[in-house]
Amino acid sequence: MAGYSGIVCNRISDGLFGVGLGNSTQKYLWIPEPQNDFIFSIIAEELGFVGCVVVILLFVIFVWRGIVISMKAPDMFGSLVAVRNNINCRFASYY
């Protein structure tokens, strides 16, 4: 990895379960916007690998439920609205 994200990721070595919820030290001086852009790195430090896997699985379940809802919509308009909302949520969580 190159750049600032690589430097931040090299500092994180908190193991399988992390340092504990609310015990992150990087959010005070090392990460410029911990509440916005680098929220996943804070989650990774506090909750560890297990917490990261849980967060990613929750996003996958959320997207899957959006797909199921759009397929079960009673009409075409409802289906298209559900698909569009699902796409918006998907892009917001990825980027």
C-alpha positions in Angstrom: 0.0 0.0 0.0 1.2 3.5 -0.8 0.3 6.8 0.7 -1.3 7.8 4.0 -3.7 4.9 4.2 -0.8 2.5 4.1 1.0 4.3 6.9 -2.2 4.2 9.0 -2.8 0.5 8.3 0.8 -0.4 9.2 0.2 1.1 12.7 -2.9 -1.1 13.3 -1.9 -4.4 14.8 -4.6 -5.1 17.4 -5.2 -8.7 16.6 -8.4 -10.7 16.4 -10.6 -8.7 18.8 -9.1 -5.2 18.8 -8.4 -2.9 21.8 -12.0 -2.5 22.8 -14.9 -0.3 21.9 -13.9 3.4 22.5 -10.2 2.6 23.3 -8.8 3.7 20.0 -5.7 5.9 20.1 -5.4 6.7 16.4 -8.5 8.8 16.3 -6.9 11.5 18.5 -3.7 12.4 16.5 -3.0 10.0 13.7 -6.1 10.1 11.5 -7.3 13.5 10.1 -11.0 12.8 9.9 -11.9 9.8 12.1 -15.6 10.5 12.1 -15.9 10.8 8.3 -13.4 9.2 5.9 -11.5 6.8 8.2 -14.4 5.3 10.2 -13.6 1.7 9.1 -10.0 2.0 10.3 -11.3 3.1 13.7 -13.7 0.1 13.7 -10.7 -2.1 12.8 -8.6 -0.8 15.6 -11.3 -1.0 18.2 -13.1 -4.2 17.2 -10.3 -6.1 15.4 -10.7 -8.6 12.6 -13.9 -10.1 14.0 -15.5 -6.7 14.2 -14.5 -5.9 10.6 -16.0 -9.2 9.4 -19.2 -8.5 11.3 -19.5 -5.0 9.7 -18.9 -6.3 6.2 -21.4 -9.1 6.7 -24.0 -6.6 7.9 -23.5 -4.6 4.7 -23.9 -7.8 2.7 -27.1 -8.7 4.5 -28.4 -5.2 4.0 -27.8 -5.3 0.3 -29.2 -8.8 0.0 -32.4 -7.8 1.8 -32.7 -4.8 -0.6 -32.5 -7.2 -3.5 -35.2 -9.5 -2.0 -37.5 -6.5 -1.3 -37.1 -5.2 -4.8 -37.9 -8.7 -6.2 -41.1 -9.0 -4.0 -42.4 -5.5 -4.8 -46.0 -5.7 -6.1 -45.5 -3.5 -9.2 -42.8 -2.3 -11.5 -42.6 1.2 -10.0 -42.1 -0.2 -6.4 -39.4 -2.6 -7.7 -37.5 0.2 -9.4 -37.7 2.4 -6.3 -36.4 -0.4 -4.2 -33.6 -1.1 -6.7 -32.6 2.5 -6.8 -32.6 2.8 -3.0 -30.5 -0.3 -2.8 -28.0 1.0 -5.3 -27.7 4.3 -3.4 -27.1 2.5 -0.1 -24.6 0.1 -1.7 -22.5 2.9 -3.3 -22.6 4.9 0.0 -21.2 2.0 1.9 -18.5 1.1 -0.7 -17.2 4.5 -1.5 
